[in-house]
Amino acid sequence: MTSRVVVCFLFLLLLRGTAAPASLQAQSAPFSVQTNELDDSRYPRQVTFRLAVDAETSTAASIAQATLHYDVSRASCLEAAAAVPVAVTGDSLAWTWEMVRSGNPPPGATVTWSWTLTDADGRSLTTPPQSHTFSDGRYTWQTVEADNLKLHWYEGNVGPGLLDAAVSGLDRLESDMGIQLQDDVNLFIYGSSEDMRDVVLYIQEWAGGVAFSDYNVILMGIPPSLAGTWGQDVVPHELAHLVVAQYGRSCVGGSRPNWLEEGLAVYAEGEPSPDIEADIKRGMADSAFEPLRSLNGAFSAHGPEAGIAYSQSYSTVAYLLETYGREPMQQLILTLAAGQSTDAALEAVYGFNVDGLEQEWRAHMGLPSRDIPPTPTAINPAAIPTIIPEGLPVSLPTPPAAAATAVPPATAPAANPGICNLGLVPLLLMGLIVFKRRRDWSKTGEH
Ligand SMILES: [Zn+2]
């Protein structure tokens, strides 16, 4: 009993990273650990934890039982630490984490592990926690840093310029919305979307960028030739998704409507581009704007409608921010995170629902008001929390800069409104958002 208490105490001490006195360790831990390492040569498909004890030492015990504890640092509503019993076969132990089953944590994520070894007499030792940060060893990475931000790249000299774009985007989010980055972010800039996709299992073949908001990691494929143009928009856009996801993280299944999610991200890009202004002009001339309510869910991924949906979302969010200021916007995001429906959250903060917002925005734009049919009774599944499958990346794929046009729309998941729907977040906690419009794809065609 006493030794068990000591072991528990030791375990707590060790988990806190405090070195226990060697003599105390020796009494309760008759193992002589020779190697304790993580083999990541097959990452992202699998990694293997290996441990060996020295059986030659006269005082050393043989392992009777072994448990591996491991945990990947991430912001999560659920405790995701794993403890796996490992089969004992002599003095060397190995356990392989098959990421092809669970999905892989992205580069930049850190795993911490320890082993608990028990001998035939019930005495045990828990090894001090060790950490390993996953990295994509195929490339030689360079890094530039700003506050809370590390940007890594390997091709060309794109780092400093893209870091500037990221910092400008963060400044806009802070000054206009009062929303700050809460945890450090790692951005990995790949030379192409193909290079990027190779390090993420189960990523859509059209994806050009992925934001793992739980891990505070963004992976993007930005060819050096596009870093000064497309890259300047796409970096703050993706970063905005991550910052808003941090700020509005919900453990009760709350989610943001797509017009708000994408509108905020486009807003973070900066002054509206000529493409956005052209979309808005066309929307006004052709009465081509969608009912705002229909933009709660997925946008059309292709064609002119997609461009108008993003531009309309941007314009609506800009209207809210410029008319009512930043505090109500913060309240809206937090009220949605608390599990309120979009209508209820808007009512609570601004005093109108989605239709009311649309009518105000239309009046502001000089458009005639629209006949709005009675709102159907909302079915709000937001209060149902969802289990996160362990290791599953929370990802926001975006279409690539260069390869998008090569993907036949019929096979691209982007064409499936269910996949690109932010409404999937409460179901899977895996939001797939398409944000780049036709204008981006035609833009890339110019290069
Ligand atoms: Zn987006």
Boltz pocket constraint, residues with backbone or C-beta under 6 A from the ligand:
constraints:
  - pocket:
      binder: B
      contacts: [[A, 237], [A, 241], [A, 261], [A, 262], [A, 265], [A, 433], [A, 434], [A, 435], [A, 436]]
      max_distance: 6.0
